[in-house]
Amino acid sequence: MKVNTQAVNFDADIKLINFVENRLAKLELFYSKIISADVYMKVQKTSAPENKITEIRLFVPGDDMVVKKICKKFEQCVDECASSLERQLKKRKEKQAAR
């Protein structure tokens, strides 16, 4: 699976990009037909500690899945997004198996 990572308003270091790619690679265990993923990470300029926004768009045959989370750290956001996508992929696989 190809992962495109974009960092808005900051420069993402290589550790963060590797973390994102490794975490999203695990999604292929749940659904093998994933084409690619776009990851957008933004830093929102607010006084709140939860100012990191991560949006992941997963391209699968038929339609796309989009998940957006706001957290204190990007790693936490990516983890929550990936967990949400895992649930969606499991549901999708179950529906296809039922057909």
Secondary structure, DSSP 8 states (H G I E B T S, - for coil): -EEEEEEESS---HHHHHHHHHHHHGGGGT-TT--EEEEEEEE--SSSS--EEEEEEEE-SS-EEEEEEEESSHHHHHHHHHHHHHHHHHHHHHHHHH-
